[in-house]
Amino acid sequence: MQWTLVVPLKPLARAKSRLSDTAADALRPGLALAFAQDTVAAALACSAVKDVAVVTDDVLAGRELALLGAHIVPDEPRGGLNAALAHAAAVVRSTRPDGAVAALNADLPALRPLELTRVLDAAAEFPRAFLPDAADIGTTLLTAAPGNALLPEFGENSRARHRASGARELRLHDVDSVRHDVDTGADLRAALALGVGPRTARAAARLLTEGP
């Protein structure tokens, strides 16, 4: 099964506010863009991924991610994360009604294509499935096989909400790079320990010289 991944990205100026103890205001937009670039680049290198659609209204992010090969979908609902994901999934399905669609977080800078392939192959066995984050509270990936609506429930305690929605929870070993999203300084240090992509590595190096 080949998947279209829908990746949501809020305007960079408002992104990653929880990194304020680690990165100064001037550095956080660059970090958020680097996270998204490394996430999208790794996703496009995954053999199970047909294409990637990024839903964003940020002009700079849209331009840079399009250069990597992503399709850009404007966030027309402007009703928050889940509305943006549902809209992007509908846009994808408007041209590919029988396609497999998955929502993937934009802040997975350590993402490994082979690990993502393992997760997507496991998800293909179920109508809908999700992968919990490293904290076992949130969600980093939600999938909908052909003929099934995505029904995103991202946000606080999304693991419990996705489970309650009927999506199958995937419990896989050795897919840490798909589970480690970055919201806090501790998350960033964990991702760096796993090994991040080149753009995040460069952006993180600036933290060492410029500080929070």
C-alpha positions as CSV (number, residue, x, y, z in Angstrom):
1,M,0.0,0.0,0.0
2,Q,1.3,3.5,-0.9
3,W,0.3,6.3,1.3
4,T,-0.3,10.0,1.0
5,L,1.0,11.7,4.1
6,V,-0.8,14.9,5.3
7,V,1.6,17.0,7.5
8,P,0.1,20.0,9.4
9,L,2.3,23.1,10.0
10,K,1.1,26.2,11.8
11,P,2.6,29.6,10.9
12,L,6.3,29.6,11.9
13,A,6.0,32.7,14.0
14,R,3.6,30.9,16.3
15,A,5.3,27.5,16.3
16,K,7.1,25.7,19.1
17,S,6.3,28.2,21.9
18,R,7.1,25.5,24.5
19,L,10.7,25.6,23.4
20,S,11.0,29.1,24.9
21,D,13.3,27.8,27.7
22,T,15.7,26.4,25.1
23,A,15.4,28.7,22.1
24,A,15.0,32.4,21.8
25,D,12.0,33.9,20.0
26,A,14.2,34.7,17.0
27,L,15.4,31.1,16.7
28,R,12.1,29.1,17.2
29,P,10.7,29.8,13.7
30,G,13.9,28.5,12.1
31,L,13.8,25.4,14.3
32,A,10.2,24.7,13.5
33,L,11.0,24.9,9.7
34,A,14.0,22.7,10.1
35,F,12.0,20.1,11.9
36,A,9.4,20.1,9.2
37,Q,12.0,20.0,6.4
38,D,13.7,17.0,7.9
39,T,10.4,15.3,8.6
40,V,9.2,15.8,5.0
41,A,12.5,14.8,3.4
42,A,12.6,11.6,5.4
43,A,8.9,10.9,4.6
44,L,9.5,11.3,0.9
45,A,12.4,8.9,1.1
46,C,10.1,6.2,2.6
47,S,9.2,3.4,0.1
48,A,5.7,3.2,1.5
49,V,5.0,6.9,0.8
50,K,3.6,8.0,-2.6
51,D,3.5,11.7,-1.8
52,V,3.3,14.3,1.0
53,A,0.8,17.1,1.4
54,V,1.7,19.9,3.8
55,V,-1.3,21.9,5.1
56,T,0.0,25.4,6.0
57,D,-0.6,29.1,5.4
58,D,3.0,30.0,6.1
59,V,4.5,31.4,2.9
60,L,8.1,30.6,3.7
61,A,7.4,27.1,5.0
62,G,5.2,26.4,1.9
63,R,8.0,27.5,-0.4
64,E,10.8,25.6,1.3
65,L,8.7,22.4,1.7
66,A,7.5,22.5,-1.9
67,L,11.2,22.6,-3.0
68,L,11.6,19.3,-1.3
69,G,8.7,17.8,-3.3
70,A,5.7,18.3,-1.0
71,H,2.4,19.5,-2.2
72,I,1.1,22.5,-0.3
73,V,-2.6,22.7,0.8
74,P,-3.8,26.0,2.2
75,D,-5.4,25.8,5.6
76,E,-8.8,27.1,4.4
77,P,-10.8,26.1,7.5
78,R,-8.4,27.9,9.8
79,G,-10.2,26.0,12.6
80,G,-7.3,24.4,14.3
81,L,-5.2,21.3,13.8
82,N,-7.9,18.7,13.4
83,A,-9.9,20.8,11.0
84,A,-6.8,21.4,8.9
85,L,-6.0,17.7,8.7
86,A,-9.6,16.8,7.8
87,H,-9.6,19.4,5.1
88,A,-6.2,18.3,3.7
89,A,-7.3,14.7,3.7
90,A,-10.5,15.7,1.8
91,V,-8.4,17.6,-0.8
92,V,-6.2,14.5,-1.3
93,R,-9.2,12.2,-1.6
94,S,-10.9,14.6,-4.1
95,T,-8.3,13.5,-6.7
96,R,-7.6,10.0,-5.3
97,P,-10.8,8.8,-3.6
98,D,-9.4,5.3,-3.1
99,G,-6.1,6.4,-1.7
100,A,-4.6,5.5,1.7
101,V,-4.1,8.7,3.8
102,A,-2.1,9.3,7.0
103,A,-1.5,12.3,9.2
104,L,2.0,12.7,10.3
105,N,3.4,15.3,12.8
106,A,5.7,17.9,11.3
107,D,8.1,17.8,14.3
108,L,9.9,14.5,13.9
109,P,13.4,15.6,13.0
110,A,15.0,12.2,13.7
111,L,12.6,10.4,11.4
112,R,14.0,7.3,9.7
113,P,12.4,6.2,6.4
114,L,12.8,2.5,7.2
115,E,11.1,2.9,10.6
116,L,8.3,4.9,9.0
117,T,7.9,2.1,6.4
118,R,7.5,-0.5,9.2
119,V,4.8,1.6,10.9
120,L,2.9,2.2,7.7
121,D,3.1,-1.5,6.7
122,A,1.7,-2.4,10.1
123,A,-1.1,0.2,9.8
124,A,-2.1,-1.2,6.4
125,E,-3.6,-4.2,8.2
126,F,-6.4,-2.0,9.8
127,P,-9.1,0.4,8.6
128,R,-7.6,3.1,10.9
129,A,-4.6,3.0,13.1
130,F,-2.3,5.3,15.1
131,L,1.1,5.4,16.7
132,P,1.4,6.9,20.2
133,D,4.2,9.4,20.9
134,A,7.2,8.6,23.0
135,A,5.4,9.8,26.1
136,D,2.4,7.4,25.5
137,I,0.0,10.4,25.8
138,G,-0.1,11.9,22.3
139,T,-0.1,10.7,18.7
140,T,2.5,11.1,16.0
141,L,0.8,9.2,13.2
142,L,-2.8,8.5,12.3
143,T,-3.8,6.4,9.3
144,A,-6.9,5.7,7.2
145,A,-6.9,2.9,4.7
146,P,-8.9,3.2,1.5
147,G,-12.6,3.7,2.1
148,N,-12.1,5.0,5.7
149,A,-12.3,8.6,6.9
150,L,-9.2,9.9,8.8
151,L,-11.2,11.3,11.8
152,P,-8.3,13.1,13.5
153,E,-8.4,13.7,17.2
154,F,-5.0,15.3,17.8
155,G,-4.3,17.5,20.8
156,E,-4.2,16.9,24.5
157,N,-4.5,13.2,25.4
158,S,-4.9,12.2,21.7
159,R,-3.8,8.7,22.3
160,A,-6.9,8.0,24.4
161,R,-9.1,9.9,22.0
162,H,-7.8,8.0,18.9
163,R,-8.2,4.7,20.7
164,A,-11.8,5.7,21.7
165,S,-12.5,6.6,18.1
166,G,-11.9,3.0,17.0
167,A,-8.4,3.4,15.6
168,R,-6.1,0.5,16.3
169,E,-3.1,1.4,18.5
170,L,0.2,0.2,16.9
171,R,2.6,-1.2,19.5
172,L,5.9,-1.6,17.6
173,H,9.5,-1.9,18.8
174,D,12.4,0.0,17.3
175,V,10.5,2.8,15.7
176,D,11.6,5.5,18.1
177,S,12.3,8.0,15.3
178,V,8.6,8.0,14.4
179,R,7.5,8.5,18.0
180,H,9.8,11.3,19.1
181,D,8.1,14.6,18.3
182,V,9.7,17.8,19.6
183,D,7.7,20.2,21.8
184,T,10.1,20.9,24.7
185,G,13.8,21.3,25.3
186,A,13.9,17.7,26.7
187,D,12.2,16.4,23.5
188,L,14.8,18.2,21.4
189,R,17.7,16.7,23.4
190,A,16.1,13.2,23.0
191,A,15.8,13.7,19.2
192,L,19.4,14.9,19.0
193,A,20.5,11.8,20.8
194,L,18.6,9.7,18.3
195,G,20.3,11.6,15.4
196,V,18.4,14.3,13.6
197,G,18.4,15.4,10.0
198,P,20.9,17.9,8.6
199,R,18.6,21.0,8.8
200,T,17.7,20.4,12.4
201,A,21.4,19.7,13.2
202,R,22.4,23.1,11.8
203,A,19.6,24.9,13.5
204,A,20.4,23.2,16.8
205,A,24.0,24.2,16.5
206,R,22.9,27.8,16.5
207,L,21.5,27.3,20.0
208,L,24.9,26.4,21.3
209,T,26.3,29.7,20.1
210,E,23.3,32.0,20.6
211,G,21.5,30.3,23.5
212,P,17.9,30.7,24.7
